[in-house]
Amino acid sequence: MADAADANVRVSIIGVTGRMGRALVRVAEELPNVRVTSGVASATSAYLGRDVGELAGCRVLGIPVTSDLSAALAQCDVAIDFSRSDATAANLAACVSARKPLLIGTTGFPPTLEPEFGRAANEIPLLVAPNTSLGITVLLELVRACAAALPREFDIEIVEAHHKMKRDAPSGTALALGRAAAEARGTQLEQVAAGNRIGVEGTRREGDIGFAVVRGGDLVGEHTVLFAGTGEQVILGHRATDRAIFARGALRAALWLAGQPAGRYSMRNLLSLKTMT
């Protein structure tokens, strides 16, 4: 298996024709220790056979978009999946079969996949990241710290904004932020999450973590976590203005993952962060 310090780590991009897939190809061109060796799309994609470099708007790489995942995995040291949530299970199974490390950046997959992630992590290095931004990784730690340190009287509200083509809502990142806050308070997000409040009468339920969703235009991604107390507020947030930050974070994480033993990892492991609580 390749080491993260290797000058030529081979990467396969699953979902190469999407926004993130194309960004990964472009950013990989900036990194001397990364070589994209394959790009995978669905069997019905209109882009099959197109050069992945040309599709991403950079130089021609001589790598055609393929739907043959098994063949693509045979050529790589690590795979990055930014495809569709309904393909996550199949992509995971293929990587386990090929014994290839896998970073999953796709969001919106069902919670029922968690046991499969656990089983896969016994066989391969697996990193599941609802957001591959290094800034968001640090934000999650700050949210954990605030949720644990502030009194329960501080209400927690999470607001997220993305482009109008995003499929899942709330975003996987917003849910991760909510989960971090809930667990820091000794509970589970499913017990305290408050989403759509339209038509709901009465005051705010104590202990709830509220979510608000904005979808419009070409917003890359904004997340704000509000801790609202009496007479004071703590506001933590992150704003992405360039999709390339997610690609850089994903590639950095994939390079690191390629040198790890089998196990379940997160972006926190990449940055060697420890819970501040």
Number of C-alpha atoms within 10 A of each C-alpha: 14 18 15 19 12 14 13 17 23 22 27 25 30 30 23 29 26 16 13 24 24 24 21 27 28 22 18 19 16 10 14 11 15 21 18 23 21 28 31 27 23 20 11 8 13 11 17 18 12 17 19 31 22 17 20 21 12 14 13 14 15 13 16 20 27 23 19 14 21 14 13 20 27 16 14 21 25 29 29 26 25 24 25 19 19 13 16 22 14 12 22 24 14 15 23 20 14 15 19 23 30 26 27 24 23 22 22 16 16 11 8 8 12 11 10 13 18 13 13 23 20 14 18 24 24 30 25 18 22 22 23 24 21 19 16 21 23 15 19 23 20 20 25 22 18 20 24 19 13 14 11 14 12 19 21 23 19 23 18 23 22 22 14 13 11 15 14 11 20 20 23 18 22 25 18 16 25 28 22 22 26 25 14 19 19 10 14 15 19 11 11 17 18 17 15 11 11 6 6 8 7 6 6 13 11 12 18 17 25 21 22 17 16 15 16 12 9 12 19 16 19 17 22 19 25 20 22 15 15 8 5 9 12 13 15 16 18 16 15 17 12 12 16 17 18 22 23 21 20 27 24 19 24 27 25 17 29 27 19 17 15 17 18 18 18 19 23 16 15 18 12 8 12 9 11 12 12
